[in-house]
Amino acid sequence: MSGHSVGPAGNCGEDRPISADSGLAAGSERLAQILGASVKRNCHGEHLSVHCWHGDHAPWVPDTAALRLLAPDAPEEVADTQRWLFLDTETTGLAGGTGTYPFLVGLAWWEGSGLEVEQLFMREYSEERSVLAALAERMAERPVLVTFNGKSFDWPLLETRYRMARTIPPPASRAHLDFLHPARNLWRLRLGSVRLSQLERHVMGWDRGADIASELIPGIYLDFVRRGRAEPLVPVFQHNQMDLCGLAGLSGRILSLLGDEEGTSQDGLELFGVSRMCERRGEAKRARRLYEQSIASVLPAETDRAARTALARLSKRDGDLCRAHELWESMLGNSREGYQAYEQLAIYYEHEAREPGRALALAREALAQLRRANQAGAISASEYRRTKARFEHRMSRLERKAGRTLLDVCDA
């Protein structure tokens, strides 16, 4: 691990030497030596601090289009990446809860043409308040928190620890950008897993090389506290640094896609993911354009049907019934989207084209498709019953309407 150590901060209270039990003191000295770390002191005690700088990363300045999709209600300072603070924790358990400690708090921020990383480490549990106080100071300097799954895990855990510590109020962020959910929208259909290491490899073209499995990390720290074994902790620090660098790189990749209003990406699944985000944010015009581009690319069959369904829905909403009609016709078949297309076409022919006979034929055809799907076990029993009842109700009403129309013709 490359890095440079920094001098200790000013002490505003009594030093609290680390416990010598079970070789922990010797292990802590050894760990600091290996990492080039320094001891930091504040009013709440001591903790270990590691600083290093990664020059192969540069910030991507978000534009208005990207921020509208990512955080539409965030304050203006979100656009200033110098206010961003990347955060990733390593903990004594993966399930969270009041008994879980964030023993390593990794922080990073843009500095010059690279990424400055600071890791706050508690050598024993009594150093937790010192780590929490240092984190509060960093968040006061850079109040826009940036995480990957931090809204669900890291930050709720830290808030719990602040409450448990009692003497340090939880710091308030001006905004919290969590890139997990945008990543799921963009790449889960292609990759299945959106673990950060997988995104690095398959989206950003990085290979972080040897890395420790996350499930081993709690046990390694507990072993350090009990026996003072320093060497096994080194890969944990490296893992945390790689996660921070990966998060920083991923943020730029996602922002570049969200800010690309013309949809120049050649990846149909990425275009589909951005389309869905645009639709949810109410940017229907951009969503329609990107859905069209995603359909024009090569999409998996299920995703293609989902894109056509969404595009038809937006086209209908915009009054473009011609395009909606084309899309519904292209989707007819044995699938959830296919049944929706049958239903929408039946509605179109009944209410817009004034052709109840054609609407009735579509309802009958949909029921025939449903029966075949049910016999083949291609549809769940509950969905079959629900969809069948809907089409039978429509068919019954259309038969009555078609009958009245025929009587009117005969009377004439």
C-alpha positions, 0 to 999 in steps of 0.5 A, a space after each residue: 500500500 502506498 501512502 504518506 503519513 501525516 502528523 498527529 492533530 493537537 490534543 485537547 484532552 488526556 491521552 488514553 494509551 491503548 490497552 496492552 492486553 493480549 499483545 494488542 499494543 504491539 500489534 497496533 504499533 506493528 500495524 501503524 508501521 506497515 501502513 505508514 499510519 499516525 496516531 490522531 488525538 482529539 477530545 475523545 481520545 485516540 485513533 489510527 489514521 492512514 492517508 494516501 493519494 490516488 492520482 489516477 482518478 479525476 472528478 467528473 463535474 455533474 451537469 444539470 441534466 445528470 443532477 435532475 435525474 440523480 438528486 432533483 431535490 438536492 441543494 445547489 452545492 451538490 454540483 460542487 464536487 469539492 464538497 463531496 465526501 466519499 464514505 465506505 465503512 468496514 464493520 464487525 458484522 454485515 447485518 448491522 444492529 446496535 452491536 455492530 461497530 464501524 471499526 474502519 471508516 474510509 473517507 475520500 475527497 477530490 484533491 488536485 488531480 486525484 483522490 485523497 483518502 483518509 482511513 480512520 481506524 479504531 484499534 480497540 472499541 474504546 477508540 470509537 468516539 475519537 473516530 466518530 468525532 473525526 468523521 464529524 469534522 470531515 463532514 463539516 468540511 465536505 457536507 455532501 455524502 457520497 456512498 454505495 449502499 450507504 443510505 441503507 447500511 453505512 449511514 444508518 449504522 453510523 447514526 446508531 453509533 453516534 446515538 450510542 456514544 451520546 456525547 457526539 451529535 450525529 453530523 448532518 449532511 447537506 445531501 446524500 448521493 447513493 450510487 447503488 440504485 442508479 447502478 442497479 437501473 443501469 447494469 443489473 439486467 446485464 450483470 445480475 450482480 451490481 457489487 462494486 468489484 463487478 461494476 469495476 471489472 465489467 463497466 469501467 474495465 478495471 481489475 482490482 486484482 487480489 482482494 479479500 472477501 467481505 465476509 472475512 473482514 469482521 473475523 479478521 478485526 476481532 482476531 486483531 483485537 484479541 491477539 494483536 495480529 496486524 498483518 491480516 488487517 493490511 488487505 482490509 485497508 487495501 480493500 477499503 481503499 479500492 472500494 473508495 476509488 471504485 465508488 469515485 470512478 463509478 460516480 463519474 461513469 454514472 454522471 456521464 450517462 445521466 448527463 448525456 441527453 442525446 443518448 450516445 451510448 451504444 449499450 442498449 441496456 444502459 439506454 434502457 436504464 436511463 430511460 426508466 430513470 427519466 420516466 420516473 423523474 417526469 422527463 417524458 420527452 427524453 425518456 421516449 427518445 431513449 426508449 426508441 434508441 434502446 429498442 433500435 439496439 439489440 436488447 434481450 427479449 424480455 427487456 425489449 418487451 419492457 421497453 416497448 411497453 413503456 414507450 407505448 405507455 408514454 406515446 399514448 399519454 402524449 396522444 401519439 396513438 399511431 406509434 402506440 398502436 404500432 408498439 402494441 401490435 409488435 408485442 402480441 403474444 404469450 407474455 405479461 407485456 403481450 397480454 397488456 398489448 392485447 388489452 390496450 389494443 382492445 381498448 383502442 379499437 373499442 373507444 378510438 377506432 369504434 370497432 368493437 368487433 375487432 376489440 372482441 376478436 383481440 379479447 378472444 385471441 388473448 384468452 386463447 393465448 392465456 389457455 395455452 400458457 396455462 396448459 404449458 405451465 408458463 404462467 402462474 395460477 394467480 396471474 392466469 386467474 386474474 388476467 383471464 377474469 379481466 379479459 372475460 369481463 371485457 369480452 362479455 361487455 364487447 359481445 353485448 356491444 357488438 350485438 347491439 350494433 348488429 341489431 341497429 344495422 338490421 333495424 336500419 
